[in-house]
Amino acid sequence: MLTADRPLADGALSLAGPAARVKHVPVDHELLNVLQESQFASVTLTTFRSAPCFRLGDAELRETMVVCQKPMADLCGEVRVVVYKGPFQQVTDDEDRTFRRGERMTIPLAAWENLQGTPLGNQFVCFDVKTDTNAVCGVH
């Protein structure tokens, strides 16, 4: 979809070619906020370029593609111990869990499975706490 970097004035939308069919262009950060407020997990911009596709006055319009997940239910209280490998000192997920590089952290199995569906999934090691704590978990 197209998103804008600021609200568009009423009646300002007049695009050329196939984009002429577009009737509404949301503000980029407002679209992301709505998805987060709707309880989607792992909201990720998969397409969002530095250069706009269109300009309308001062507004820049960009092709925007978003991938997100419906949150998984807690799976019988199962947990996993994970370690964030880096490269950042720490990262924080949408549930306000902060993962510090090199530190073990216990999280719900559903959170681990959601994490595996994101581009950051390979930046974590998961230990199966039900058996050998040094065995790497598989995705269920």
Summary of the structure (lengths in Angstrom):
residues: 140
radius of gyration: 19.6
end to end distance: 32.2
largest distance: 62.8
contacts: 335
relative contact order: 0.16
helix: 19%
strand: 35%
